[in-house]
Amino acid sequence: MRRIVTWLLATVAVVVLLFGYKTSTGSAAAPATSVAAPAAGSQARSASNGSFTGESTSTEWGDVQVVITVAGGRITDVQVPVYPDGNRRDQQINARALPVLTRETLAAQSADIDMVSGATVTSEGYLGSLQSALDQAGLA
């Protein structure tokens, strides 16, 4: 009886883990590195308006640099002109990771965002450059 209960619990655990696993369904197209901010009615912060280029952050796989556009104290656009793309694997990872990072930045209006699983190195470089741009804009 104990073996049956143990087997049943193990089977349920495996099924739950399998259904919880998120697979990649996107194509390997070039990353969309510019995402416009959704309209929001939150309060504007005291900051400069314009484009602010973060310092290029060196990573294990290449440099990452973020440019933000600020209007009315809000981040309205995020671009990533520099990112690792030296090989097919870098291109695949960043095609998936960069749009997620830019959407998260626009939603959070800060560098307080989650890193993208499987793109840790790019995420770390992105966050470093983003924080530099936010500091320049007075949004830190």
OpenMM code with the backbone's topology and positions (N, CA, C; nanometers):
from openmm import Vec3, app, unit

residues = "MET ARG ARG ILE VAL THR TRP LEU LEU ALA THR VAL ALA VAL VAL VAL LEU LEU PHE GLY TYR LYS THR SER THR GLY SER ALA ALA ALA PRO ALA THR SER VAL ALA ALA PRO ALA ALA GLY SER GLN ALA ARG SER ALA SER ASN GLY SER PHE THR GLY GLU SER THR SER THR GLU TRP GLY ASP VAL GLN VAL VAL ILE THR VAL ALA GLY GLY ARG ILE THR ASP VAL GLN VAL PRO VAL TYR PRO ASP GLY ASN ARG ARG ASP GLN GLN ILE ASN ALA ARG ALA LEU PRO VAL LEU THR ARG GLU THR LEU ALA ALA GLN SER ALA ASP ILE ASP MET VAL SER GLY ALA THR VAL THR SER GLU GLY TYR LEU GLY SER LEU GLN SER ALA LEU ASP GLN ALA GLY LEU ALA".split()
positions = [
    Vec3(0.0819, -0.1195, 0.0000),
    Vec3(0.0000, 0.0000, 0.0000),
    Vec3(0.0866, 0.1263, 0.0000),
    Vec3(0.1937, 0.1261, 0.0789),
    Vec3(0.2826, 0.2431, 0.0835),
    Vec3(0.3467, 0.2686, -0.0524),
    Vec3(0.3821, 0.1622, -0.1216),
    Vec3(0.4438, 0.1778, -0.2538),
    Vec3(0.3462, 0.2421, -0.3519),
    Vec3(0.2218, 0.2031, -0.3441),
    Vec3(0.1213, 0.2600, -0.4331),
    Vec3(0.1025, 0.4089, -0.4048),
    Vec3(0.0947, 0.4462, -0.2783),
    Vec3(0.0785, 0.5864, -0.2411),
    Vec3(0.2014, 0.6665, -0.2838),
    Vec3(0.3203, 0.6126, -0.2610),
    Vec3(0.4434, 0.6809, -0.3005),
    Vec3(0.4479, 0.6977, -0.4525),
    Vec3(0.4135, 0.5909, -0.5265),
    Vec3(0.4128, 0.5980, -0.6716),
    Vec3(0.3119, 0.7017, -0.7209),
    Vec3(0.1937, 0.7040, -0.6604),
    Vec3(0.0898, 0.7981, -0.6999),
    Vec3(0.1334, 0.9424, -0.6747),
    Vec3(0.1916, 0.9681, -0.5583),
    Vec3(0.2386, 1.1041, -0.5272),
    Vec3(0.3509, 1.1465, -0.6216),
    Vec3(0.4419, 1.0549, -0.6517),
    Vec3(0.5511, 1.0869, -0.7437),
    Vec3(0.4962, 1.1164, -0.8833),
    Vec3(0.3995, 1.0395, -0.9266),
    Vec3(0.3390, 1.0613, -1.0584),
    Vec3(0.2688, 1.1962, -1.0648),
    Vec3(0.1949, 1.2304, -0.9619),
    Vec3(0.1266, 1.3595, -0.9572),
    Vec3(0.2292, 1.4734, -0.9605),
    Vec3(0.3383, 1.4593, -0.8857),
    Vec3(0.4417, 1.5630, -0.8825),
    Vec3(0.5034, 1.5822, -1.0213),
    Vec3(0.5317, 1.4729, -1.0901),
    Vec3(0.5909, 1.4827, -1.2239),
    Vec3(0.4935, 1.5480, -1.3212),
    Vec3(0.3675, 1.5118, -1.3154),
    Vec3(0.2675, 1.5709, -1.4047),
    Vec3(0.2541, 1.7210, -1.3787),
    Vec3(0.2530, 1.7605, -1.2529),
    Vec3(0.2436, 1.9031, -1.2185),
    Vec3(0.3651, 1.9774, -1.2723),
    Vec3(0.4844, 1.9212, -1.2576),
    Vec3(0.6050, 1.9858, -1.3088),
    Vec3(0.6021, 1.9959, -1.4613),
    Vec3(0.5561, 1.8914, -1.5283),
    Vec3(0.5498, 1.8956, -1.6747),
    Vec3(0.4528, 2.0008, -1.7248),
    Vec3(0.3362, 2.0116, -1.6630),
    Vec3(0.2394, 2.1116, -1.7061),
    Vec3(0.2820, 2.2535, -1.6684),
    Vec3(0.3663, 2.2675, -1.5701),
    Vec3(0.4140, 2.3993, -1.5292),
    Vec3(0.5302, 2.4487, -1.6118),
    Vec3(0.5921, 2.3618, -1.6916),
    Vec3(0.7082, 2.3996, -1.7717),
    Vec3(0.6639, 2.4805, -1.8922),
    Vec3(0.7240, 2.5983, -1.9092),
    Vec3(0.6889, 2.6850, -2.0220),
    Vec3(0.7888, 2.6621, -2.1345),
    Vec3(0.7382, 2.6298, -2.2501),
    Vec3(0.8231, 2.6073, -2.3660),
    Vec3(0.8269, 2.7315, -2.4526),
    Vec3(0.9277, 2.7395, -2.5351),
    Vec3(0.9406, 2.8514, -2.6275),
    Vec3(0.8514, 2.8255, -2.7483),
    Vec3(0.7628, 2.9193, -2.7767),
    Vec3(0.6750, 2.9049, -2.8934),
    Vec3(0.7033, 3.0101, -2.9978),
    Vec3(0.7965, 3.0996, -2.9690),
    Vec3(0.8267, 3.2070, -3.0628),
    Vec3(0.9224, 3.1608, -3.1702),
    Vec3(0.9336, 3.2391, -3.2755),
    Vec3(1.0255, 3.2075, -3.3838),
    Vec3(1.1624, 3.2649, -3.3516),
    Vec3(1.2593, 3.2320, -3.4315),
    Vec3(1.3950, 3.2796, -3.4106),
    Vec3(1.4198, 3.4081, -3.4865),
    Vec3(1.3183, 3.4882, -3.5038),
    Vec3(1.3313, 3.6152, -3.5745),
    Vec3(1.4121, 3.7125, -3.4906),
    Vec3(1.4574, 3.8185, -3.5535),
    Vec3(1.5340, 3.9200, -3.4823),
    Vec3(1.4480, 3.9819, -3.3729),
    Vec3(1.5108, 4.0174, -3.2607),
    Vec3(1.4331, 4.0706, -3.1503),
    Vec3(1.3752, 4.2075, -3.1810),
    Vec3(1.2547, 4.2276, -3.1328),
    Vec3(1.1948, 4.3605, -3.1407),
    Vec3(1.2518, 4.4387, -3.0245),
    Vec3(1.3403, 4.5322, -3.0524),
    Vec3(1.4112, 4.5995, -2.9449),
    Vec3(1.3508, 4.7335, -2.9086),
    Vec3(1.2368, 4.7638, -2.9635),
    Vec3(1.1702, 4.8879, -2.9283),
    Vec3(1.0234, 4.8581, -2.9033),
    Vec3(0.9773, 4.8952, -2.7856),
    Vec3(0.8385, 4.8706, -2.7489),
    Vec3(0.7824, 4.9999, -2.6918),
    Vec3(0.6717, 5.0458, -2.7449),
    Vec3(0.6102, 5.1678, -2.6941),
    Vec3(0.5390, 5.1382, -2.5632),
    Vec3(0.5396, 5.2348, -2.4732),
    Vec3(0.4765, 5.2169, -2.3430),
    Vec3(0.3259, 5.2235, -2.3550),
    Vec3(0.2567, 5.1414, -2.2759),
    Vec3(0.1118, 5.1533, -2.2736),
    Vec3(0.0712, 5.2822, -2.2048),
    Vec3(-0.0406, 5.3375, -2.2456),
    Vec3(-0.0884, 5.4587, -2.1813),
    Vec3(-0.1269, 5.4274, -2.0379),
    Vec3(-0.0817, 5.5099, -1.9473),
    Vec3(-0.1115, 5.4860, -1.8061),
    Vec3(-0.1368, 5.6192, -1.7386),
    Vec3(-0.2177, 5.6159, -1.6363),
    Vec3(-0.2541, 5.7396, -1.5695),
    Vec3(-0.1856, 5.7581, -1.4362),
    Vec3(-0.0666, 5.6998, -1.4198),
    Vec3(0.0006, 5.7165, -1.2914),
    Vec3(0.0717, 5.8510, -1.2862),
    Vec3(0.1117, 5.8876, -1.1687),
    Vec3(0.1731, 6.0185, -1.1474),
    Vec3(0.3115, 6.0242, -1.2102),
    Vec3(0.3434, 6.1381, -1.2669),
    Vec3(0.4742, 6.1577, -1.3266),
    Vec3(0.5754, 6.1902, -1.2180),
    Vec3(0.6969, 6.1410, -1.2368),
    Vec3(0.8052, 6.1700, -1.1433),
    Vec3(0.8857, 6.2883, -1.1940),
    Vec3(0.9605, 6.3492, -1.1052),
    Vec3(1.0453, 6.4603, -1.1430),
    Vec3(1.1667, 6.4051, -1.2167),
    Vec3(1.1708, 6.4260, -1.3459),
    Vec3(1.2806, 6.3744, -1.4264),
    Vec3(1.2953, 6.4592, -1.5510),
    Vec3(1.4088, 6.4411, -1.6176),
    Vec3(1.4327, 6.5094, -1.7434),
    Vec3(1.3626, 6.4336, -1.8549),
    Vec3(1.3189, 6.5062, -1.9571),
    Vec3(1.2599, 6.4437, -2.0746),
    Vec3(1.3675, 6.4250, -2.1799),
    Vec3(1.3509, 6.3240, -2.2648),
    Vec3(1.4464, 6.3000, -2.3719),
    Vec3(1.4922, 6.1555, -2.3741),
    Vec3(1.5964, 6.1316, -2.4537),
    Vec3(1.6552, 5.9977, -2.4642),
    Vec3(1.7812, 5.9924, -2.3796),
    Vec3(1.7992, 5.8806, -2.3121),
    Vec3(1.9137, 5.8619, -2.2242),
    Vec3(1.9775, 5.7281, -2.2546),
    Vec3(2.1064, 5.7323, -2.2872),
    Vec3(2.1799, 5.6121, -2.3244),
    Vec3(2.2575, 5.5617, -2.2040),
    Vec3(2.2274, 5.4395, -2.1636),
    Vec3(2.2992, 5.3787, -2.0524),
    Vec3(2.4401, 5.3413, -2.0942),
    Vec3(2.5260, 5.3273, -1.9962),
    Vec3(2.6621, 5.2845, -2.0248),
    Vec3(2.6585, 5.1441, -2.0825),
    Vec3(2.7469, 5.1177, -2.1763),
    Vec3(2.7578, 4.9840, -2.2336),
    Vec3(2.8114, 4.8915, -2.1245),
    Vec3(2.7403, 4.7835, -2.0990),
    Vec3(2.7788, 4.6889, -1.9951),
    Vec3(2.8395, 4.5659, -2.0606),
    Vec3(2.9627, 4.5338, -2.0243),
    Vec3(3.0294, 4.4158, -2.0799),
    Vec3(2.9814, 4.2906, -2.0086),
    Vec3(2.9496, 4.1891, -2.0873),
    Vec3(2.9096, 4.0598, -2.0322),
    Vec3(3.0014, 3.9523, -2.0901),
    Vec3(2.9828, 3.8339, -2.0427),
    Vec3(3.0603, 3.7194, -2.0877),
    Vec3(3.0459, 3.6959, -2.2387),
    Vec3(2.9302, 3.7302, -2.2955),
    Vec3(2.9024, 3.7020, -2.4354),
    Vec3(2.9041, 3.8267, -2.5246),
    Vec3(2.9241, 3.9433, -2.4660),
    Vec3(2.9282, 4.0658, -2.5450),
    Vec3(2.8662, 4.1816, -2.4684),
    Vec3(2.8733, 4.2990, -2.5258),
    Vec3(2.8220, 4.4197, -2.4612),
    Vec3(2.6710, 4.4308, -2.4752),
    Vec3(2.6101, 4.4988, -2.3771),
    Vec3(2.4675, 4.5301, -2.3806),
    Vec3(2.4530, 4.6782, -2.3493),
    Vec3(2.3721, 4.7475, -2.4273),
    Vec3(2.3476, 4.8895, -2.4033),
    Vec3(2.1999, 4.9202, -2.4241),
    Vec3(2.1451, 4.9971, -2.3317),
    Vec3(2.0029, 5.0311, -2.3328),
    Vec3(1.9861, 5.1816, -2.3515),
    Vec3(1.8877, 5.2199, -2.4330),
    Vec3(1.8508, 5.3603, -2.4507),
    Vec3(1.7043, 5.3733, -2.4115),
    Vec3(1.6754, 5.4655, -2.3199),
    Vec3(1.5362, 5.4879, -2.2803),
    Vec3(1.4928, 5.6263, -2.3266),
    Vec3(1.3649, 5.6394, -2.3535),
    Vec3(1.3056, 5.7689, -2.3844),
    Vec3(1.2093, 5.8011, -2.2712),
    Vec3(1.2227, 5.9218, -2.2186),
    Vec3(1.1404, 5.9653, -2.1058),
    Vec3(1.0590, 6.0858, -2.1480),
    Vec3(0.9301, 6.0836, -2.1155),
    Vec3(0.8408, 6.1959, -2.1402),
    Vec3(0.7458, 6.2055, -2.0222),
    Vec3(0.7348, 6.3231, -1.9671),
    Vec3(0.6453, 6.3431, -1.8543),
    Vec3(0.6834, 6.2617, -1.7318),
    Vec3(0.8117, 6.2346, -1.7165),
    Vec3(0.8575, 6.1590, -1.6006),
    Vec3(0.8351, 6.0093, -1.6113),
    Vec3(0.7942, 5.9611, -1.7300),
    Vec3(0.7690, 5.8170, -1.7506),
    Vec3(0.8549, 5.7638, -1.8645),
    Vec3(0.8947, 5.6409, -1.8523),
    Vec3(0.9668, 5.5746, -1.9604),
    Vec3(0.8640, 5.5402, -2.0679),
    Vec3(0.8828, 5.5958, -2.1870),
    Vec3(0.7867, 5.5733, -2.2947),
    Vec3(0.8387, 5.4807, -2.4033),
    Vec3(0.9696, 5.4580, -2.4049),
    Vec3(1.0273, 5.3704, -2.5060),
    Vec3(1.1586, 5.3149, -2.4528),
    Vec3(1.1871, 5.1915, -2.4916),
    Vec3(1.3139, 5.1272, -2.4559),
    Vec3(1.3711, 5.0654, -2.5821),
    Vec3(1.4962, 5.0939, -2.6086),
    Vec3(1.5653, 5.0344, -2.7224),
    Vec3(1.6933, 4.9694, -2.6729),
    Vec3(1.7328, 4.8635, -2.7397),
    Vec3(1.8563, 4.7931, -2.7055),
    Vec3(1.9401, 4.7849, -2.8329),
    Vec3(2.0180, 4.8911, -2.8624),
    Vec3(2.0942, 4.8925, -2.9876),
    Vec3(2.2155, 4.8002, -2.9868),
    Vec3(2.2657, 4.7677, -2.8674),
    Vec3(2.3840, 4.6825, -2.8569),
    Vec3(2.3501, 4.5631, -2.7688),
    Vec3(2.3687, 4.4436, -2.8229),
    Vec3(2.3458, 4.3198, -2.7481),
    Vec3(2.4230, 4.2076, -2.8160),
    Vec3(2.4528, 4.1002, -2.7435),
    Vec3(2.5277, 3.9899, -2.8038),
    Vec3(2.4494, 3.9251, -2.9180),
    Vec3(2.5114, 3.9189, -3.0353),
    Vec3(2.4472, 3.8535, -3.1495),
    Vec3(2.5511, 3.7879, -3.2396),
    Vec3(2.6611, 3.7473, -3.1792),
    Vec3(2.7729, 3.6927, -3.2555),
    Vec3(2.7511, 3.5538, -3.3113),
    Vec3(2.6545, 3.4810, -3.2593),
    Vec3(2.6295, 3.3472, -3.3129),
    Vec3(2.4793, 3.3182, -3.3084),
    Vec3(2.4399, 3.2075, -3.3675),
    Vec3(2.2979, 3.1729, -3.3775),
    Vec3(2.2328, 3.1584, -3.2398),
    Vec3(2.3045, 3.1013, -3.1451),
    Vec3(2.2487, 3.0824, -3.0104),
    Vec3(2.2217, 3.2183, -2.9440),
    Vec3(2.3163, 3.3113, -2.9543),
    Vec3(2.2948, 3.4467, -2.9009),
    Vec3(2.1719, 3.5102, -2.9647),
    Vec3(2.1580, 3.4941, -3.0954),
    Vec3(2.0447, 3.5521, -3.1671),
    Vec3(1.9126, 3.4932, -3.1194),
    Vec3(1.9096, 3.3616, -3.0974),
    Vec3(1.7876, 3.2964, -3.0489),
    Vec3(1.7522, 3.3431, -2.9080),
    Vec3(1.8511, 3.3456, -2.8216),
    Vec3(1.8268, 3.3855, -2.6821),
    Vec3(1.7757, 3.5285, -2.6771),
    Vec3(1.8425, 3.6186, -2.7470),
    Vec3(1.8061, 3.7594, -2.7395),
    Vec3(1.6789, 3.7934, -2.8151),
    Vec3(1.6435, 3.7137, -2.9164),
    Vec3(1.5156, 3.7336, -2.9846),
    Vec3(1.4002, 3.7095, -2.8881),
    Vec3(1.4226, 3.6234, -2.7908),
    Vec3(1.3197, 3.5933, -2.6915),
    Vec3(1.3316, 3.6864, -2.5698),
    Vec3(1.4530, 3.7146, -2.5269),
    Vec3(1.4735, 3.7860, -2.4007),
    Vec3(1.4526, 3.9369, -2.4095),
    Vec3(1.5015, 3.9996, -2.5138),
    Vec3(1.4966, 4.1461, -2.5196),
    Vec3(1.3545, 4.2026, -2.5212),
    Vec3(1.2620, 4.1462, -2.5981),
    Vec3(1.1247, 4.1983, -2.5910),
    Vec3(1.0636, 4.1835, -2.4516),
    Vec3(1.0949, 4.0746, -2.3834),
    Vec3(1.0434, 4.0544, -2.2469),
    Vec3(1.1016, 4.1594, -2.1530),
    Vec3(1.2314, 4.1818, -2.1620),
    Vec3(1.2963, 4.2809, -2.0750),
    Vec3(1.2424, 4.4218, -2.1003),
    Vec3(1.2213, 4.4578, -2.2273),
    Vec3(1.1701, 4.5917, -2.2551),
    Vec3(1.0259, 4.6083, -2.2069),
    Vec3(0.9432, 4.5056, -2.2266),
    Vec3(0.8046, 4.5124, -2.1762),
    Vec3(0.8018, 4.5255, -2.0242),
    Vec3(0.8856, 4.4493, -1.9579),
    Vec3(0.8915, 4.4550, -1.8112),
    Vec3(0.9375, 4.5928, -1.7637),
    Vec3(1.0323, 4.6510, -1.8341),
    Vec3(1.0811, 4.7843, -1.7974),
    Vec3(0.9702, 4.8872, -1.8099),
    Vec3(0.8966, 4.8811, -1.9187),
    Vec3(0.7873, 4.9759, -1.9394),
    Vec3(0.6766, 4.9573, -1.8348),
    Vec3(0.6506, 4.8346, -1.7982),
    Vec3(0.5468, 4.8076, -1.6986),
    Vec3(0.5913, 4.8518, -1.5592),
    Vec3(0.7171, 4.8246, -1.5234),
    Vec3(0.7667, 4.8563, -1.3892),
    Vec3(0.8100, 5.0023, -1.3764),
    Vec3(0.8449, 5.0654, -1.4883),
    Vec3(0.8969, 5.2025, -1.4878),
    Vec3(1.0206, 5.2143, -1.3991),
    Vec3(1.0985, 5.1073, -1.3942),
    Vec3(1.2207, 5.1054, -1.3141),
    Vec3(1.3061, 4.9874, -1.3585),
    Vec3(1.4187, 4.9684, -1.2902),
    Vec3(1.5043, 4.8534, -1.3166),
    Vec3(1.4688, 4.7376, -1.2244),
    Vec3(1.3604, 4.7510, -1.1517),
    Vec3(1.3158, 4.6458, -1.0604),
    Vec3(1.2313, 4.5446, -1.1386),
    Vec3(1.3004, 4.4670, -1.2234),
    Vec3(1.2322, 4.3685, -1.3085),
    Vec3(1.3005, 4.2336, -1.2925),
    Vec3(1.2292, 4.1292, -1.3297),
    Vec3(1.2844, 3.9946, -1.3233),
    Vec3(1.3747, 3.9694, -1.4428),
    Vec3(1.4766, 3.8870, -1.4198),
    Vec3(1.5631, 3.8464, -1.5295),
    Vec3(1.4922, 3.7374, -1.6091),
    Vec3(1.5325, 3.7190, -1.7329),
    Vec3(1.4720, 3.6195, -1.8194),
    Vec3(1.5483, 3.4883, -1.8033),
    Vec3(1.4755, 3.3839, -1.7700),
    Vec3(1.5356, 3.2519, -1.7544),
    Vec3(1.5976, 3.2069, -1.8859),
    Vec3(1.7193, 3.1595, -1.8797),
    Vec3(1.7890, 3.1169, -2.0003),
    Vec3(1.8668, 3.2284, -2.0663),
    Vec3(1.8481, 3.3506, -2.0183),
    Vec3(1.9197, 3.4666, -2.0731),
    Vec3(1.9772, 3.5488, -1.9579),
    Vec3(2.0324, 3.4805, -1.8612),
    Vec3(2.0813, 3.5462, -1.7406),
    Vec3(2.1902, 3.6484, -1.7706),
    Vec3(2.2850, 3.6119, -1.8553),
    Vec3(2.3962, 3.7023, -1.8854),
    Vec3(2.3459, 3.8292, -1.9544),
    Vec3(2.2608, 3.8136, -2.0538),
    Vec3(2.2037, 3.9296, -2.1222),
    Vec3(2.1201, 4.0120, -2.0252),
    Vec3(2.0416, 3.9451, -1.9411),
    Vec3(1.9569, 4.0155, -1.8445),
    Vec3(2.0404, 4.0999, -1.7494),
    Vec3(2.1505, 4.0446, -1.7018),
    Vec3(2.2374, 4.1198, -1.6102),
    Vec3(2.2968, 4.2424, -1.6789),
    Vec3(2.3434, 4.2249, -1.8031),
    Vec3(2.3968, 4.3382, -1.8785),
    Vec3(2.2906, 4.4429, -1.9047),
    Vec3(2.1714, 4.3977, -1.9398),
    Vec3(2.0582, 4.4874, -1.9655),
    Vec3(2.0279, 4.5698, -1.8400),
    Vec3(2.0186, 4.5034, -1.7261),
    Vec3(1.9860, 4.5740, -1.6015),
    Vec3(2.0927, 4.6756, -1.5637),
    Vec3(2.2193, 4.6414, -1.5867),
    Vec3(2.3272, 4.7357, -1.5569),
    Vec3(2.3191, 4.8606, -1.6432),
    Vec3(2.2987, 4.8426, -1.7728),
    Vec3(2.2880, 4.9565, -1.8636),
    Vec3(2.1593, 5.0346, -1.8384),
    Vec3(2.0491, 4.9641, -1.8115),
    Vec3(1.9232, 5.0305, -1.7817),
    Vec3(1.9356, 5.1198, -1.6590),
    Vec3(2.0006, 5.0695, -1.5554),
    Vec3(2.0149, 5.1502, -1.4334),
    Vec3(2.0965, 5.2753, -1.4604),
    Vec3(2.1969, 5.2636, -1.5457),
    Vec3(2.2774, 5.3795, -1.5842),
    Vec3(2.1920, 5.4838, -1.6568),
    Vec3(2.1061, 5.4387, -1.7473),
    Vec3(2.0182, 5.5303, -1.8200),
    Vec3(1.9176, 5.5944, -1.7252),
    Vec3(1.8632, 5.5169, -1.6317),
    Vec3(1.7681, 5.5706, -1.5344),
    Vec3(1.8343, 5.6752, -1.4453),
    Vec3(1.9574, 5.6512, -1.4062),
    Vec3(2.0318, 5.7480, -1.3251),
    Vec3(2.0492, 5.8797, -1.4006),
    Vec3(2.0825, 5.8704, -1.5295),
    Vec3(2.0993, 5.9918, -1.6108),
    Vec3(1.9680, 6.0684, -1.6240),
    Vec3(1.8578, 5.9939, -1.6329),
    Vec3(1.7266, 6.0575, -1.6504),
    Vec3(1.6695, 6.1107, -1.5197),
    Vec3(1.7308, 6.0762, -1.4087),
    Vec3(1.6796, 6.1193, -1.2787),
    Vec3(1.5635, 6.0330, -1.2313),
    Vec3(1.5557, 5.9093, -1.2802),
    Vec3(1.4480, 5.8174, -1.2434),
    Vec3(1.4954, 5.7084, -1.1493),
    Vec3(1.6166, 5.7167, -1.1019),
    Vec3(1.6734, 5.6101, -1.0190),
    Vec3(1.6040, 5.5978, -0.8850),
] * unit.nanometer
topology = app.Topology()
chain = topology.addChain("A")
for resn in residues:
    res = topology.addResidue(resn, chain)
    for name in ("N", "CA", "C"):
        topology.addAtom(name, app.Element.getBySymbol(name[0]), res)
